[in-house]
Amino acid sequence: MASHRVVCWDCGADVGDPYVYLCPRCGGLLSVKMDLEHVKEMEPKDLMKEPLGVWRYAPFMPVDPSHRVSIQEGGTPLYDARRLAADVGVSEAHVKFDGLNPTGSFKDRGMTVGVSRARELGAKVVGCASTGNTSASLAAYAAKADMKCAVFLPSGKVAAGKLAQALFYGAKVLSVDGNFDEALGLAREMAEKRRLYLLNSINPYRPEGQKSVLFEIMDQLGYDVPDRIILPVGNAGNITAVHKAVMELEEVGWIDKIPMLTGIQAAGAPPVARAFAAGKDDFVPEESPETIATAIRIGNPVNGRRALRAMYDTGGSCTTVTDEEIIDAQRLLGKTEGVCVEPASAASVAGLRKLLSMGVIDKGERVVCICTGNGLKDPDAIIQNSPPPIPCGNSVEDVERILSS
Ligand SMILES: *Cc1c(COP(=O)(O)O)cnc(C)c1O
């Protein structure tokens, strides 16, 4: 572990109180500032004795590993997606399949660090608002840490698998009469009353764990930095974390090239993409976001401004994709690579396709798509968009007739 400070992302003020989630001086978001001096003396191979996963990168993490609450998160595969690359027409495409985390999404990377931090603080109750995957992940890590857990979900808007997980791990599942942004407001109020340690996207420790997806990609590519990394953007915590990881690797001298960070939003929930198209540093919230990709159905992204900074600073890009493009990309991943992702995750591949056709992405690029969540989270999205099972009699003749038609 490195020593660190929690500072305001806007005004730089130091914030000491772990139950304060916004800068007391200016209201800005908080961020962890790592002291990486000792890492500068290390090389990537010095970390290799730990298995691939979040805690391999403990020197970049702000929590002492002795407090670690882990279910062996991270260490997900990076597929060399040759058939996908050929289909979309790019020279090299890799798929980082974060749906193979313990609870089926990348949220576990942040949650292992966030809940370890809660343990370090001696917290007894943790909570979050969620479009689904954050609550599934927090519920699992709270169970592992023997902490009470409250999750605030927008009623009726959570995919079946995610809801099942939160219930299964024994969290108090609160169905809020409102959308995600309203559920978050309620969770924040409870945190301000110090009734729970809040593990939403405004928690500065979660992105620290989420940096590990970028560290792993670099390890898996032998530090041969790709031209571009594409990922879906909802609350924009993940792209912010990936950006921070890139900057930290540059700071310690482990990379000398910066990948273009490229965020993809759903057409029905596009505040960051709209701001990017207008060249703005801030975004206008979307009142009623709507998309099949429930994990990115977010109108007022907590880290939206940081996402914009990440894309501008790395020469990246941002666009939207329609639900139809998302479903097509989801199928394409299944058909070409045998990978089943949830709709939000397919947005990265849909975005790759679209930006290639627009000429924003060059055919010669080496691209990594981060696929954030497992397709089994949301079976309804797949079943509703697939041909139904074929009714069949009960004889070999019936089967032969069907297979030859
Ligand atoms: C949370 C989530 C996202 C969005 O990530 P942000 O950090 O909110 O931008 C995308 N895909 C999946 C599967 C998620 O669970």
The ligand as an SDF file (V2000), in Angstrom:
LIG
                    3D

 15 15  0  0  0  0  0  0  0  0999 V2000
  -22.0410    0.1140  -13.8120 C   0  0  0  0  0  0  0  0  0  0  0  0
  -21.9800   -0.4480  -15.1540 C   0  0  0  0  0  0  0  0  0  0  0  0
  -21.6600    0.3210  -16.2800 C   0  0  0  0  0  0  0  0  0  0  0  0
  -21.4260    1.7950  -16.2030 C   0  0  0  0  0  0  0  0  0  0  0  0
  -20.2630    2.1090  -15.5250 O   0  0  0  0  0  0  0  0  0  0  0  0
  -20.0040    3.5810  -15.0020 P   0  0  0  0  0  0  0  0  0  0  0  0
  -18.8090    3.4900  -14.1530 O   0  0  0  0  0  0  0  0  0  0  0  0
  -21.2460    3.9420  -14.2270 O   0  0  0  0  0  0  0  0  0  0  0  0
  -19.8570    4.4470  -16.1950 O   0  0  0  0  0  0  0  0  0  0  0  0
  -21.5460   -0.3050  -17.4950 C   0  0  0  0  0  0  0  0  0  0  0  0
  -21.7730   -1.6290  -17.6240 N   0  0  0  0  0  0  0  0  0  0  0  0
  -22.1000   -2.4020  -16.5720 C   0  0  0  0  0  0  0  0  0  0  0  0
  -22.3350   -3.8530  -16.7940 C   0  0  0  0  0  0  0  0  0  0  0  0
  -22.2040   -1.8450  -15.3080 C   0  0  0  0  0  0  0  0  0  0  0  0
  -22.5330   -2.6210  -14.2790 O   0  0  0  0  0  0  0  0  0  0  0  0
  1  2  1  0
  2  3  1  0
  2 14  2  0
  3  4  1  0
  3 10  2  0
  4  5  1  0
  5  6  1  0
  6  7  2  0
  6  8  1  0
  6  9  1  0
 10 11  1  0
 11 12  2  0
 12 13  1  0
 12 14  1  0
 14 15  1  0
M  END
$$$$
